[in-house]
Amino acid sequence: MGDHIHFGNIRDSYLPYGRQWIDADDIQAVVNVLKGDFLTTGPYVLEFERQVAQYVDAKYAVAFSNGTAALHAACFAAGIGEDDEVITTPMTFAASSNCVLYQKGKVIFADIDEQTYNIDPASIKDRITSKTKAIIPVDFTGQPAYMDLILNIAMEFNLIVIQDAAHSLGAAYKGRKIGALSDMTMFSFHPVKHITSGEGGMITTNNKEYFDKLMQFRTHGITRDKEKLQKDEGPWYYEMQFLGYNYRLTDIQAALGTSQLTKIDRFIELRKKYVDMYNKAFKNMPEIILPFQHEHTESSWHLYIIRLNLHLLSAGRREIFEALQKQNIGVNVHYIPVYLNPYYQELGYEKGLCPKAEKLYNEMITLPLFPSMTEQDAEDVIRAVQKTITLYRK
Ligand SMILES: *Cc1c(COP(=O)(O)O)cnc(C)c1O
């Protein structure tokens, strides 16, 4: 099979798996900043921080140039350094573990839970040693991780929890918005995420000490705070007290982010509408395992992932993926387990480390999901999937 099959005619244009939705008022918000006095380090960054903190019900928020920089800052604030071990999931974007390496810490990968694909608390517990310092759970696809169990483990072993919520802005765990459950929570505003500032990221926290460190880390480790200065040589005086970075967000970006945030609830509603369409269409197809939702979680649906029951199919994931691509459906795979990347392989991580994550990787396909897609787009995806699965049904 394969080459002689004609897959065309589902749609003329390519449907991406995700994309931003920018309106006239978003554009106007950016234009207003461009006409003003401050392009960076101005009032819009503060306003964006204030709005995000309020939305997720956290005391403090610190904006960064991107989510990866925010994770790096969180690892710094948590005091992660050489000899420290940090446990995270391999079923994530490389940033969730790279941030540990930036601080010279050691990444320990725990396996996933087969139902939600989130990090398995039992596997976390298995991998704790006397060197373990922190856990970085990822709210995979927008569904919050097993936060009660993770926070209990953190309490028992005195660990810091940095929640990677790049997928889960607007999601809830046991009725509480994601953003202040963990010591620090990271959001990303990359264009495929729930809201965008072009590039951008944020850490939310209820902890003043973390907040202070994050702020200083964002600007080279420099402070002008009189209470923190070792001496005072005059009104111009500042001190660089540790090695920080320039990880600042611009006011241009912050204005876009703030404008986008006013639409978050509608964006999530629309995502849910397309998720319902997919669920309904695929629920009677035994070849497809639908995304399982835990009773304690309310996902904000960053990604919609189907898992293939390969023993019911005459083709592998690759053929099915390529067949969907040929029909102009922008499928994707989230993710290649991080430690299978050559860089991590060279660090000594071996295949087989997290068997459940590796198995999932071989069976998963991400379908297009974003608020500005249309019902027709979703129907195109459904028809293409049904057609392809029917063709390869054993
Ligand atoms: C997007 C993302 C990040 C970081 O994103 P940036 O592109 O640096 O803003 C981190 N973790 C996960 C799981 C992500 O999806």
The ligand as a Tripos MOL2 file, in Angstrom:
@<TRIPOS>MOLECULE
LIG
   15    15     1     0     0
SMALL
NO_CHARGES

@<TRIPOS>ATOM
      1 C1          6.6520   26.1560   24.8540 C.3       1 LIG1
      2 C2          7.1960   25.3830   25.9790 C.ar      1 LIG1
      3 C3          8.2270   25.8310   26.8390 C.ar      1 LIG1
      4 C4          9.0000   27.1140   26.6990 C.3       1 LIG1
      5 O1          8.6980   27.8680   25.7050 O.3       1 LIG1
      6 P1          9.3740   29.1320   25.0660 P.3       1 LIG1
      7 O2          9.2730   28.8310   23.6000 O.co2     1 LIG1
      8 O3         10.7700   29.2660   25.5270 O.co2     1 LIG1
      9 O4          8.5200   30.2820   25.4710 O.co2     1 LIG1
     10 C5          8.5790   25.0390   27.9010 C.ar      1 LIG1
     11 N1          7.9870   23.8800   28.1380 N.ar      1 LIG1
     12 C6          7.0110   23.3990   27.3470 C.ar      1 LIG1
     13 C7          6.3580   22.0970   27.7030 C.3       1 LIG1
     14 C8          6.5940   24.1180   26.2370 C.ar      1 LIG1
     15 O5          5.6220   23.6160   25.4500 O.3       1 LIG1
@<TRIPOS>BOND
     1     1     2 1
     2     2     3 ar
     3     2    14 ar
     4     3     4 1
     5     3    10 ar
     6     4     5 1
     7     5     6 1
     8     6     7 2
     9     6     8 1
    10     6     9 1
    11    10    11 ar
    12    11    12 ar
    13    12    13 1
    14    12    14 ar
    15    14    15 1
@<TRIPOS>SUBSTRUCTURE
     1 LIG1         1 GROUP 0 **** ****
